[in-house]
Amino acid sequence: PNLKTWVEIDKKTALHNVKTIRSILKKKTKLYAVVKSNAYGHGLREFSLIVNDKVDGFCVDSVYEGETLRSVGIKKPILVLGPTLSKEEINLATKNNLEITISTFEALKQIIHIKDSPLYQIKIDTGMHRQGFFPRDVRKVIGIIKKNELSGKLRGVYTHFASAKDATYPHYTNKQIEEFKKVQAVFKRFGFSKIIFHASA
């Protein structure tokens, strides 16, 4: 009775929204629900369980959120978008079959020295400037991956749009797309043709 605000989730509306997004995607395009930071306040467990049957995977902020989704029975791929900093967190990712984001050379070198290294994706900075490898560093990244036999654990490469919501100024987003296409071409040239490449905002 003392609460002035609350969040009310309408299950039918949530599923309708997923269906609407699906309707504008190509058939082979995978759809992941980004549920980081407690699903932006909508309830990590609650919202994820509602959409679980209708999406291909989930994106979370930390390995702890990923562990939470595993604890409620979600078995689909889970990508950790935030940094995974400690050896304990890396081991937790491996234990829960989570894909962590590698966005620095320090993080890449860290998983080299772990016996049972986790699944991972490479983040590329094409213009968001929050985290990620610069496109000019891609060949060096690939060299480290191949030299240390980490190719089998690489699941994807992605980037983050900086201003995609600004429909009046598509130039910057288009520039990021072109940069990312070049990065994708380099990975494919070095034999990474079966991993996923994705970009979102």
C-alpha positions in Angstrom: 0.0 0.0 0.0 2.9 2.4 0.4 4.4 1.9 -3.1 3.9 4.8 -5.5 5.3 3.1 -8.6 5.5 -0.5 -9.8 6.2 -2.4 -13.0 3.4 -4.6 -14.4 4.3 -7.1 -17.2 1.6 -8.2 -19.6 2.6 -11.7 -20.8 0.5 -11.5 -23.9 1.9 -8.1 -24.9 5.5 -9.3 -24.3 4.9 -12.3 -26.6 3.2 -10.1 -29.1 6.2 -7.8 -29.2 8.6 -10.7 -29.8 6.3 -11.9 -32.6 6.3 -8.4 -34.2 10.1 -8.2 -34.1 10.3 -11.7 -35.6 8.0 -10.6 -38.5 10.5 -8.1 -39.7 13.6 -10.4 -39.5 14.8 -12.7 -42.2 14.0 -16.3 -41.4 17.6 -17.4 -40.5 18.2 -14.3 -38.3 18.6 -15.3 -34.7 16.8 -13.2 -32.0 18.3 -12.8 -28.6 16.5 -11.1 -25.7 18.7 -8.5 -24.0 17.8 -9.0 -20.3 20.8 -7.3 -18.7 20.6 -5.4 -15.5 17.5 -7.3 -14.2 15.9 -7.1 -17.7 16.1 -3.3 -17.4 14.0 -3.5 -14.3 11.4 -5.9 -15.7 12.6 -8.9 -13.8 15.4 -11.1 -15.1 13.8 -14.4 -14.2 10.2 -13.5 -14.8 10.6 -11.8 -18.2 13.2 -14.4 -19.5 10.9 -17.3 -18.7 8.0 -15.6 -20.5 9.9 -15.2 -23.8 12.2 -18.3 -23.5 10.3 -20.4 -26.0 10.1 -17.6 -28.6 13.8 -16.4 -28.7 17.1 -18.1 -29.7 19.1 -16.9 -26.7 19.7 -14.2 -24.1 22.2 -11.4 -23.4 23.0 -10.5 -19.8 25.4 -8.1 -18.1 27.4 -10.5 -15.9 28.1 -14.2 -15.4 26.0 -13.9 -12.2 22.9 -13.0 -14.3 23.8 -15.8 -16.6 24.0 -18.2 -13.7 20.6 -17.0 -12.5 19.0 -17.9 -15.9 20.6 -21.3 -15.8 19.2 -21.8 -12.2 15.6 -21.3 -13.5 16.1 -23.9 -16.2 17.0 -21.8 -19.3 19.2 -23.8 -21.5 19.5 -21.6 -24.6 22.8 -19.7 -25.5 23.6 -16.8 -23.1 26.0 -14.1 -24.0 27.6 -12.0 -21.2 27.9 -8.4 -22.6 29.8 -6.9 -19.7 33.4 -7.7 -18.8 34.3 -10.9 -17.0 37.2 -9.9 -14.9 38.3 -12.6 -12.5 39.4 -16.2 -12.8 36.4 -17.1 -10.6 34.0 -15.4 -12.9 35.6 -17.1 -15.9 35.3 -20.5 -14.2 31.6 -19.7 -13.4 31.1 -18.9 -17.1 32.6 -22.3 -18.1 30.5 -24.1 -15.5 27.3 -22.6 -16.7 28.1 -22.8 -20.5 28.0 -19.0 -20.9 29.6 -17.1 -23.7 31.7 -14.2 -22.4 32.7 -11.0 -24.2 36.4 -10.5 -24.9 37.1 -6.9 -25.8 40.7 -6.3 -24.7 44.0 -7.9 -25.2 44.3 -8.3 -21.5 41.1 -10.3 -21.4 42.1 -12.4 -24.3 45.5 -13.3 -22.7 43.7 -14.1 -19.5 41.6 -17.0 -21.0 44.8 -18.4 -22.7 46.1 -19.4 -19.3 42.9 -21.1 -18.1 42.9 -24.9 -18.7 39.2 -25.2 -19.4 38.7 -21.9 -21.3 35.1 -20.6 -21.7 33.1 -20.0 -24.8 33.5 -16.4 -26.0 32.7 -13.7 -28.5 34.9 -10.9 -29.7 33.6 -7.3 -29.4 34.7 -4.8 -32.0 34.6 -1.0 -31.5 33.3 0.5 -34.8 32.3 3.8 -33.2 30.5 3.3 -29.9 33.8 3.8 -28.0 32.6 2.0 -24.9 34.6 -1.2 -25.3 36.0 -3.4 -28.0 39.0 -4.0 -30.2 39.6 -1.5 -33.0 39.2 -2.9 -36.5 43.0 -2.3 -37.1 43.7 -4.8 -34.4 41.6 -7.7 -35.8 44.5 -9.5 -37.5 46.5 -9.4 -34.2 43.5 -10.8 -32.3 43.0 -13.6 -34.8 46.8 -14.4 -34.6 46.5 -14.8 -30.8 43.4 -16.9 -31.1 45.0 -19.3 -33.6 48.3 -19.5 -31.9 46.8 -20.5 -28.6 44.2 -22.9 -30.1 41.2 -20.9 -29.0 39.4 -21.1 -32.4 37.0 -23.9 -31.2 35.6 -21.7 -28.4 34.9 -18.6 -30.5 31.1 -18.3 -31.0 30.7 -14.9 -32.6 31.9 -11.4 -33.3 29.8 -8.3 -32.7 29.7 -4.5 -32.5 27.4 -1.9 -30.8 25.7 0.9 -32.7 26.2 4.3 -31.2 23.2 6.3 -32.7 21.0 3.8 -34.5 17.9 5.2 -32.9 18.5 8.6 -34.6 16.6 8.0 -37.9 17.4 11.5 -39.0 21.1 10.8 -39.0 21.8 7.3 -40.5 25.3 8.2 -41.8 27.2 7.2 -38.6 25.3 3.9 -38.3 25.9 3.1 -42.0 29.6 3.9 -41.5 29.7 1.5 -38.5 28.1 -1.2 -40.6 30.7 -0.8 -43.4 33.5 -1.0 -40.8 32.0 -4.2 -39.3 31.6 -5.8 -42.8 35.3 -5.3 -43.3 36.0 -7.0 -39.9 33.7 -9.8 -40.9 35.5 -10.3 -44.2 38.9 -10.6 -42.3 37.5 -13.3 -39.9 36.1 -15.3 -42.8 39.3 -15.0 -44.7 41.1 -16.7 -41.8 38.6 -19.6 -41.6 35.9 -18.3 -39.2 32.9 -18.7 -41.5 30.6 -20.6 -39.2 30.5 -18.2 -36.3 27.8 -15.6 -35.9 28.3 -11.9 -36.7 25.9 -9.5 -35.2 25.3 -5.8 -34.5 22.7 -4.1 -32.4 22.0 -0.9 -30.4 
